[in-house]
Amino acid sequence: MAFEGLAERLQETLTKIRGKGKVSEQDVKDMMREVRLALLEADVNFKVVKKFIADVKEKALGQEVMKSLTPGQQVIKVVNEELTSLMGGEQSKIAVAPKAPTVVMMVGLQGAGKTTTTAKLANHLRKKHNRNPLLVAADIYRPAAIKQLETLGKQLNMPVFSLGDQVSPIEIAKQAIAKAKEDHHDYVLIDTAGRLHIDETLMAELQGVKDIAKPDEILLVVDAMTGQDAVNVAESFNEQLDVTGVVLTKLDGDTRGGAALSVKAVTNTPIKFAGMGEKIDQLEPFHPDRMASRILGMGDVLSLIEKAQSNVDEEKARELEKKMRTMDFTFDDFLEQLDQVRNMGPLDEILGMMPGFNKAKGMKDLQVDDKQINKVEAIVRSMTKQEKKDPSLMNASRRRRIAKGSGTTIQDVNRLLKQFEDMKKMMKQMTGMTSGKGKKRGKGLGGFKLPF
């Protein structure tokens, strides 16, 4: 998961100062020494680290912080604000041309995920902004690139403009824009060629495409896994093409986070999107403030709400709330909820967006295993329609049959049934709390475990 090592180090460091009623200059210096090491280990550019530490130290030692009633909290607030500023301050949105179509030129080295990102961006524009993009296959040198984009276009049911690999990218771009105007597309996404490294031929060609296409946006796709190299690549491309935004791919992987924290400061080019997985819908707008909060263990409630709104059916949610109140919640409803939560993304990532989740007892090292979820699903799917509706029917022979049918043990089945009943009781209490009827706030929540 992105920033995991950095987040852990920073959170440990900040915990030492969080509750202090009085903070000395030495406390701040000690903390900043540890923060500096954490950032360097995360492969953040050393010049960026030096300036960041100086800025935080200056503000943390200011009169406003040192003489406040909660200096420890104020120091953490300073770190959060400076971390947000380091990554761009506020969200930088994709351009919209005054007159359609908006032309977006996708550039980057081979292997960064440029072609997939082009398709992901098209999907994002259609789903989130109700746009009608045209994908353009202008990478004529990598044999699989055109085919890959056409396959992704088919998957998305979205048009792909291609003239094969014998026509120059400049001509492809020219004809694609004419086609987009003719067919009333409001965005043109040009997937350009990449190389294994930056060379003059590549840059001359990209400059030619830029001159003919006159793009409103030039998005550089860089692999966050490459760390400091990603920043060097961004710097080189920016010098030649005046890049307007960066898309960081593989930010969900085992990356140390250095690229995300360095690229804006080094190139003065905002990060506009982040690839958070391989699926076509796993491209997210980059919010510096939300990312800073996640790194510091403060959660990311807004992103969590947005994920829920995108993946949860409102009508079904209202129906479910009614069932919870009346205790009519069945195993069929449970399966439906499991599917909706799964669509939001990996469960450990979702839980990580909850403020303070990593500080809760026993939660820091929690690993949410998909195999366990599959096991729960197998048990439920092995039940008859009547059993799903009325678990009280479950006698010993039925439990044996379900265990055998799901490839699990009777103990697994018993555990799920027990936890399902606990969950129903908890849901009943929670709906009572939200409707103002429940007087026993929180009772029954202690000791409750997820049924997977």
HUSULVEN-V955590 format. One record per residue. RES is the residue in one small letter. PSI is psi in radians with two decimals (* if undefined). OMEGA is omega in whole degrees, -180 to 180 (none if undefined). BURIAL is I if it has 9 or more other ideal C-beta (glycine too) atoms within 8 Angstrom, else O. Layout:
res	psi	omega	burial
RES	PSI	OMEGA	BURIAL
RES	PSI	OMEGA	BURIAL
//
This chain:
res	psi	omega	burial
m	2.47	-175	O
a	2.44	174	I
f	0.20	-172	I
e	-0.89	-178	O
g	-0.79	-180	I
l	-0.80	-179	I
a	-0.77	-179	I
e	-0.80	-178	O
r	-0.80	-178	I
l	-0.72	-179	I
q	-0.69	178	I
e	-0.76	-179	O
t	-0.79	-177	I
l	-0.46	179	I
t	-0.60	-178	O
k	-0.48	-175	O
i	-0.28	-171	I
r	-0.93	-173	I
g	0.12	-176	O
k	2.29	178	I
g	-0.43	179	O
k	2.29	-178	O
v	2.17	180	I
s	2.92	177	O
e	-0.63	179	O
q	-0.66	177	O
d	-0.81	-179	I
v	-0.75	180	I
k	-0.75	179	I
d	-0.75	-180	O
m	-0.79	-177	I
m	-0.50	176	I
r	-0.76	180	O
e	-0.67	178	I
v	-0.73	179	I
r	-0.82	179	I
l	-0.72	-180	I
a	-0.75	-179	I
l	-0.73	179	I
l	-0.69	178	I
e	-0.49	179	I
a	0.12	177	I
d	0.55	174	I
v	2.45	-180	I
n	2.30	-172	I
f	-0.56	177	O
k	-0.65	179	O
v	-0.75	180	I
v	-0.80	-178	I
k	-0.80	-180	O
k	-0.71	-179	I
f	-0.84	-179	I
i	-0.74	-180	I
a	-0.76	-179	O
d	-0.77	-180	I
v	-0.78	-178	I
k	-0.76	-179	I
e	-0.79	-178	O
k	-0.63	-178	I
a	-0.50	180	I
l	0.10	179	I
g	2.76	-178	O
q	-0.69	-177	O
e	-0.67	-179	O
v	-0.91	-173	I
m	-0.52	-177	I
k	0.15	180	O
s	2.91	-179	O
l	-0.46	-180	O
t	1.22	-175	O
p	-0.65	179	I
g	-0.79	179	I
q	-0.64	-179	O
q	-0.65	178	I
v	-0.75	179	I
i	-0.66	177	I
k	-0.72	178	O
v	-0.81	180	I
v	-0.76	-180	I
n	-0.79	-179	I
e	-0.73	-179	I
e	-0.62	177	I
l	-0.71	177	I
t	-0.80	180	I
s	-0.69	-180	I
l	-0.64	-177	I
m	0.16	174	I
g	-0.21	177	I
g	-1.09	180	O
e	2.86	-178	O
q	2.36	176	O
s	1.97	-174	I
k	2.75	179	O
i	2.54	-176	I
a	2.66	172	I
v	2.06	-178	O
a	2.56	179	I
p	-0.58	179	O
k	2.19	-178	O
a	2.63	2	I
p	2.68	170	I
t	2.18	-178	I
v	2.18	179	I
v	2.15	180	I
m	2.10	-179	I
m	2.12	-178	I
v	2.86	179	I
g	2.98	179	I
l	2.82	175	I
q	2.46	176	O
g	-0.08	-179	O
a	-0.24	-180	I
g	0.52	-174	I
k	-0.80	-177	I
t	-0.79	178	I
t	-0.72	-180	I
t	-0.64	177	I
t	-0.79	179	I
a	-0.70	178	I
k	-0.71	-180	I
l	-0.70	177	I
a	-0.75	179	I
n	-0.75	179	I
h	-0.79	-179	I
l	-0.67	-180	I
r	-0.79	-176	I
k	-0.77	-173	O
k	-0.45	-174	O
h	0.08	178	O
n	0.68	-180	O
r	2.92	-179	O
n	1.40	-173	O
p	2.71	172	I
l	2.18	177	I
l	2.42	-177	I
v	2.11	-180	I
a	1.65	-178	I
a	0.16	176	I
d	1.63	-173	I
i	-0.05	-174	I
y	-0.53	178	O
r	1.95	-172	O
p	-0.65	-175	O
a	-0.19	-172	O
a	-0.81	-179	I
i	-0.82	180	I
k	-0.72	-179	O
q	-0.77	-179	I
l	-0.68	179	I
e	-0.68	178	I
t	-0.77	179	O
l	-0.67	178	I
g	-0.72	179	I
k	-0.73	179	O
q	-0.64	-179	O
l	-0.08	-174	I
n	0.88	-175	O
m	2.41	-177	I
p	2.50	176	O
v	2.17	179	I
f	2.19	-179	I
s	2.47	174	I
l	0.37	-180	O
g	-2.89	-176	O
d	0.26	-180	O
q	-0.01	179	O
v	2.50	-177	O
s	2.56	178	O
p	-0.55	-180	I
i	-0.75	178	I
e	-0.68	178	I
i	-0.80	-180	I
a	-0.76	-179	I
k	-0.87	-178	I
q	-0.60	-179	I
a	-0.74	-180	I
i	-0.68	177	I
a	-0.73	179	O
k	-0.70	-180	I
a	-0.71	178	I
k	-0.75	-179	I
e	-0.70	-176	O
d	0.16	176	O
h	0.76	171	O
h	2.43	-178	I
d	-0.13	174	I
y	2.48	173	I
v	2.08	-180	I
l	1.91	-176	I
i	1.99	177	I
d	1.77	-176	I
t	2.98	-180	I
a	2.65	174	I
g	3.03	174	I
r	3.00	175	I
l	-0.43	176	O
h	2.90	-178	O
i	2.27	175	I
d	2.95	-175	O
e	-0.68	-179	O
t	-0.80	179	O
l	-0.85	-176	I
m	-0.63	179	I
a	-0.71	180	O
e	-0.78	180	I
l	-0.63	178	I
q	-0.66	178	I
g	-0.75	178	I
v	-0.72	180	I
k	-0.75	-178	I
d	-0.69	-177	O
i	-0.64	-175	I
a	-0.39	-176	I
k	1.08	-174	O
p	2.52	175	I
d	-0.33	-177	I
e	2.30	172	I
i	1.87	-177	I
l	2.16	178	I
l	2.15	180	I
v	2.08	179	I
v	2.57	-179	I
d	1.97	-178	I
a	-0.38	-178	I
m	-0.35	-178	O
t	-0.04	174	I
g	-2.20	-175	I
q	-0.52	178	I
d	-0.60	179	O
a	-0.66	180	I
v	-0.71	178	I
n	-0.72	178	O
v	-0.79	180	I
a	-0.73	180	I
e	-0.78	-179	I
s	-0.84	180	I
f	-0.68	-178	I
n	-0.69	179	I
e	-0.67	-175	O
q	-0.61	-169	O
l	-0.09	-174	I
d	1.11	-180	O
v	2.43	-178	I
t	-0.29	-179	O
g	2.78	-180	I
v	2.47	171	I
v	2.08	178	I
l	2.11	178	I
t	2.83	177	I
k	0.56	179	I
l	-0.17	177	I
d	-0.20	-175	I
g	-2.93	-178	O
d	0.99	-178	O
t	2.59	-178	I
r	-0.16	173	I
g	-0.07	-176	I
g	-0.66	-179	I
a	-0.80	-178	I
a	-0.60	-178	I
l	-0.26	-175	I
s	-0.56	-166	I
v	-0.70	-180	I
k	-0.74	-178	I
a	-0.68	-177	I
v	-0.73	-173	I
t	-0.19	-173	I
n	0.48	178	O
t	2.17	-176	I
p	2.59	171	I
i	2.12	-177	I
k	-0.58	-179	I
f	2.77	176	I
a	2.28	175	I
g	2.08	-174	I
m	0.32	-180	I
g	3.07	-176	O
e	-0.37	-177	O
k	2.69	-174	O
i	-0.37	-180	I
d	0.16	-177	O
q	1.00	172	I
l	2.18	-176	I
e	2.50	171	O
p	2.48	-177	O
f	2.09	178	I
h	1.84	-178	I
p	-0.72	-178	I
d	-0.70	180	I
r	-0.68	180	I
m	-0.71	178	I
a	-0.75	179	I
s	-0.69	180	I
r	-0.71	-180	I
i	-0.66	-177	I
l	0.14	175	I
g	0.39	-179	I
m	0.04	178	I
g	3.11	-180	I
d	1.27	-173	I
v	-0.66	-178	I
l	-0.76	178	O
s	-0.64	179	I
l	-0.75	179	I
i	-0.74	-180	O
e	-0.71	177	O
k	-0.77	-179	I
a	-0.76	-179	I
q	-0.58	-180	O
s	-0.51	-171	O
n	-0.21	-177	O
v	2.23	179	I
d	2.07	-175	O
e	-0.73	-179	O
e	-0.75	179	O
k	-0.61	-180	I
a	-0.72	178	I
r	-0.72	179	O
e	-0.70	180	O
l	-0.72	-180	I
e	-0.67	178	I
k	-0.73	180	I
k	-0.66	179	I
m	-0.73	-179	I
r	-0.65	-176	I
t	0.06	-180	O
m	0.48	179	O
d	0.15	-179	O
f	2.11	-177	I
t	3.05	177	I
f	-0.47	175	I
d	-0.73	176	O
d	-0.68	180	I
f	-0.78	179	I
l	-0.71	179	I
e	-0.75	179	I
q	-0.68	179	I
l	-0.74	179	I
d	-0.74	-178	O
q	-0.69	178	I
v	-0.71	179	I
r	-0.65	-180	O
n	-0.36	179	O
m	-0.28	180	I
g	-3.09	180	I
p	2.37	-175	O
l	-0.65	-180	I
d	-0.53	177	I
e	-0.71	179	I
i	-0.81	180	I
l	-0.60	180	I
g	-0.30	179	I
m	-0.17	-179	I
m	2.19	-178	I
p	2.28	176	O
g	0.06	-176	I
f	-0.73	-177	I
n	-0.29	-180	I
k	-0.22	-179	O
a	2.54	-176	O
k	2.20	176	O
g	-0.04	-175	O
m	-0.39	-174	I
k	-0.78	-177	O
d	0.34	-179	O
l	2.26	175	O
q	2.07	179	O
v	1.89	-173	I
d	2.10	179	O
d	-0.50	180	O
k	-0.64	178	O
q	-0.69	179	I
i	-0.72	178	I
n	-0.64	179	O
k	-0.78	178	I
v	-0.78	-179	I
e	-0.72	-179	I
a	-0.71	179	I
i	-0.83	-177	I
v	-0.72	-178	I
r	-0.27	177	O
s	-0.08	179	I
m	2.68	174	I
t	2.95	180	O
k	-0.74	-179	O
q	-0.69	-179	O
e	-0.68	178	I
k	-0.63	-178	I
k	-0.63	-176	O
d	1.50	-178	O
p	-0.26	180	I
s	-0.24	178	O
l	-0.27	-172	O
m	1.64	172	I
n	-3.11	-175	O
a	-0.74	-177	O
s	-0.67	178	O
r	-0.71	180	I
r	-0.67	178	I
r	-0.75	-179	I
r	-0.76	-179	I
i	-0.74	179	I
a	-0.77	-179	I
k	-0.77	-178	O
g	-0.48	-178	O
s	-0.04	-180	I
g	0.52	180	O
t	-2.97	180	I
t	2.86	177	O
i	-0.60	179	O
q	-0.69	178	O
d	-0.76	-180	I
v	-0.80	180	I
n	-0.75	-179	I
r	-0.78	-179	O
l	-0.77	180	I
l	-0.75	179	I
k	-0.81	-178	O
q	-0.55	177	I
f	-0.74	178	I
e	-0.73	177	I
d	-0.73	-178	I
m	-0.72	179	I
k	-0.74	179	I
k	-0.74	-179	I
m	-0.75	-180	I
m	-0.69	178	I
k	-0.77	-180	I
q	-0.70	-178	I
m	-0.70	178	I
t	-0.57	176	I
g	-0.71	180	I
m	-0.78	-176	I
t	-0.45	179	O
s	-0.05	177	O
g	0.05	-177	O
k	-0.48	-173	O
g	2.21	179	I
k	-0.36	-177	O
k	1.18	-176	O
r	2.14	174	O
g	-0.20	-178	O
k	2.37	179	O
g	-0.19	-179	I
l	-0.54	-179	O
g	2.29	177	O
g	-0.08	178	O
f	2.38	178	O
k	2.59	174	O
l	2.43	-178	O
p	0.36	173	I
f	*	none	O
//
